[in-house]
C-alpha cells in the first residue's frame, strides 16, 4: 500500500493534488488543518470498497445534510454537546453518511472515527472534572469549528462529484446543457434555476434554444436610452472599470444628436493626480463646460449652476470599498435623491466575487442600473449577467472598446446573450468533469 501526504491551501485543491498524483482510486485516510491550509494523507491500493453513488433521494439527503451541519455548528457555538457519539454522527451526516459507513467507505469511516474520538475525549469524566480555562475552551471550540469546516468541504466535494457523475451517466443531455451554461460563465445557482425550466424537454437543441430564450428574458435592461431622457447621470464603480471613458462616450453621443449647448460635465474625482484634467480635455474637445466638486463647491451647488442644462454627466472617483472618502462621496450622491440617476460601471473582465463586492459597496447611493465595460477583453460574460439578474440591476449600456463614441451601445437582452454565447464558443473546450464537480459542490455549499 502506497501512502503519501499532500498539502494545499484548501480541501478542494488538496483533493485535486491527490487525484492528479495518485489517481481516482486513492483513499483519504486522514486530514487535518495546518498552518497555511490543510494536510491530507492518501493511500493507494486500500482494500475497502468504495461508496456506492446515492440513489434518487440524493437532493433530499443533501438538503438534510446541510441542515444538520448548521444545527451542529450552532450547538458548538452555544457550548452544548449531544448526549453520545452516535447522535453526533447522525446529526452531522444523516442517513447518507450512515449508509456509506456500513458499505465500507474509507473516507466515511475516517470521518466517523475522528468525530467519535473527539466526542469521547470531551465527554470523558476526568475531562469534565477539570474545567478548562476560558482561553483553552475558546481554542478548543475554534479548532472544532475549523475541523467541521474542513470535513464539510471534503464531504461537499465528494458529493458534488457523485452528483455530477450521476447526471453525466443517467442524463447525458442534461449534462451537456449544464456544461454549456457553465462555459458561459453563469453562476451555479442561476444555471440550476434555468435548468429547472427545461427539465421535461428531451430534445437537446430545443432545450438549448429555450434556455437561451429564458436567459435573454431574465436579464434586466433599461429599455429607453438614458441620454434621451435628460437629467443628471452619475457613474460610479471601482478603479479602472472605465467610468471616465464611458462618460466621454455618452457625452459625445449626446453632443452628436443634440449639440453641445445642452450638456455639461462634472467630476467628483479630486483624489487621482490630474484626474479632472482628463475630463477638462474632453470638455474642450466637445465644447462643453466642466466643473469640479471640491471643498469650495459642493455637488448641490454645481448642479444648481447647471440647472439650465438638459443633460449633466457626473464622473466619480474609484476607491477601496472601506475608504471613508468613498462613503462620503456616495452619501453626497444619495442626498440628491431621485434628482440623480446613478449607474454602476462594471468591467466584464472581473471575477464574479469582485463584481458582487463592488455592487455591495456602491448600492448605498441608490443604483438605477449598470454599464458593462471591457466586453472585448473578457473571456466570458456570464459573471456580469449573473450579477445583474441576481441583484435585479438593469443593464443600461454595454461597451466593448476605447473609441469615443463608437464602442458603446444600448443593452438588449438577446444581444447580450448572443455575445455571451459567441465569447464562450471562442473560449475553447467545455469544462472538464472535475470543474463540473466543483460547480455542484458550490451548489451544495450555497444550499
Secondary structure as the mmCIF struct_conf table of DSSP 4:
data_model
#
loop_
_struct_conf.conf_type_id
_struct_conf.id
_struct_conf.beg_label_comp_id
_struct_conf.beg_label_asym_id
_struct_conf.beg_label_seq_id
_struct_conf.end_label_comp_id
_struct_conf.end_label_asym_id
_struct_conf.end_label_seq_id
STRN STRN1 UNK A 2 UNK A 8
BEND BEND1 UNK A 9 UNK A 10
HELX_RH_AL_P HELX_RH_AL_P1 UNK A 11 UNK A 22
TURN_TY1_P TURN_TY1_P1 UNK A 24 UNK A 25
STRN STRN2 UNK A 27 UNK A 34
TURN_TY1_P TURN_TY1_P2 UNK A 35 UNK A 36
STRN STRN3 UNK A 37 UNK A 44
BEND BEND2 UNK A 45 UNK A 45
BEND BEND3 UNK A 48 UNK A 48
HELX_LH_PP_P HELX_LH_PP_P1 UNK A 49 UNK A 54
TURN_TY1_P TURN_TY1_P3 UNK A 56 UNK A 57
HELX_RH_AL_P HELX_RH_AL_P2 UNK A 58 UNK A 78
TURN_TY1_P TURN_TY1_P4 UNK A 79 UNK A 79
BEND BEND4 UNK A 83 UNK A 84
HELX_RH_AL_P HELX_RH_AL_P3 UNK A 85 UNK A 102
TURN_TY1_P TURN_TY1_P5 UNK A 103 UNK A 104
HELX_RH_AL_P HELX_RH_AL_P4 UNK A 106 UNK A 123
BEND BEND5 UNK A 124 UNK A 124
HELX_RH_AL_P HELX_RH_AL_P5 UNK A 125 UNK A 129
BEND BEND6 UNK A 130 UNK A 130
HELX_LH_PP_P HELX_LH_PP_P2 UNK A 131 UNK A 133
HELX_RH_AL_P HELX_RH_AL_P6 UNK A 134 UNK A 170
HELX_RH_AL_P HELX_RH_AL_P7 UNK A 172 UNK A 184
TURN_TY1_P TURN_TY1_P6 UNK A 185 UNK A 185
HELX_RH_AL_P HELX_RH_AL_P8 UNK A 188 UNK A 197
TURN_TY1_P TURN_TY1_P7 UNK A 198 UNK A 200
HELX_RH_AL_P HELX_RH_AL_P9 UNK A 204 UNK A 218
BEND BEND7 UNK A 219 UNK A 219
STRN STRN4 UNK A 221 UNK A 221
BEND BEND8 UNK A 224 UNK A 224
HELX_RH_3T_P HELX_RH_3T_P1 UNK A 226 UNK A 228
TURN_TY1_P TURN_TY1_P8 UNK A 229 UNK A 229
STRN STRN5 UNK A 231 UNK A 236
BEND BEND9 UNK A 238 UNK A 238
TURN_TY1_P TURN_TY1_P9 UNK A 239 UNK A 240
BEND BEND10 UNK A 241 UNK A 241
HELX_RH_AL_P HELX_RH_AL_P10 UNK A 243 UNK A 258
HELX_RH_3T_P HELX_RH_3T_P2 UNK A 260 UNK A 262
STRN STRN6 UNK A 263 UNK A 267
BEND BEND11 UNK A 271 UNK A 272
TURN_TY1_P TURN_TY1_P10 UNK A 273 UNK A 274
HELX_RH_AL_P HELX_RH_AL_P11 UNK A 275 UNK A 286
TURN_TY1_P TURN_TY1_P11 UNK A 287 UNK A 287
STRN STRN7 UNK A 289 UNK A 292
BEND BEND12 UNK A 295 UNK A 297
HELX_RH_AL_P HELX_RH_AL_P12 UNK A 299 UNK A 305
TURN_TY1_P TURN_TY1_P12 UNK A 306 UNK A 308
BEND BEND13 UNK A 310 UNK A 310
STRN STRN8 UNK A 311 UNK A 315
TURN_TY1_P TURN_TY1_P13 UNK A 321 UNK A 322
HELX_RH_AL_P HELX_RH_AL_P13 UNK A 324 UNK A 334
TURN_TY1_P TURN_TY1_P14 UNK A 335 UNK A 336
HELX_RH_3T_P HELX_RH_3T_P3 UNK A 337 UNK A 339
STRN STRN9 UNK A 340 UNK A 347
TURN_TY1_P TURN_TY1_P15 UNK A 348 UNK A 349
BEND BEND14 UNK A 350 UNK A 350
HELX_RH_AL_P HELX_RH_AL_P14 UNK A 352 UNK A 362
HELX_RH_3T_P HELX_RH_3T_P4 UNK A 363 UNK A 365
STRN STRN10 UNK A 367 UNK A 373
HELX_RH_3T_P HELX_RH_3T_P5 UNK A 375 UNK A 377
BEND BEND15 UNK A 379 UNK A 379
BEND BEND16 UNK A 381 UNK A 381
HELX_RH_AL_P HELX_RH_AL_P15 UNK A 382 UNK A 390
TURN_TY1_P TURN_TY1_P16 UNK A 391 UNK A 392
STRN STRN11 UNK A 395 UNK A 399
BEND BEND17 UNK A 401 UNK A 402
TURN_TY1_P TURN_TY1_P17 UNK A 404 UNK A 406
BEND BEND18 UNK A 407 UNK A 407
STRN STRN12 UNK A 408 UNK A 410
HELX_RH_AL_P HELX_RH_AL_P16 UNK A 413 UNK A 427
BEND BEND19 UNK A 429 UNK A 429
HELX_LH_PP_P HELX_LH_PP_P3 UNK A 430 UNK A 432
HELX_RH_AL_P HELX_RH_AL_P17 UNK A 433 UNK A 446
#
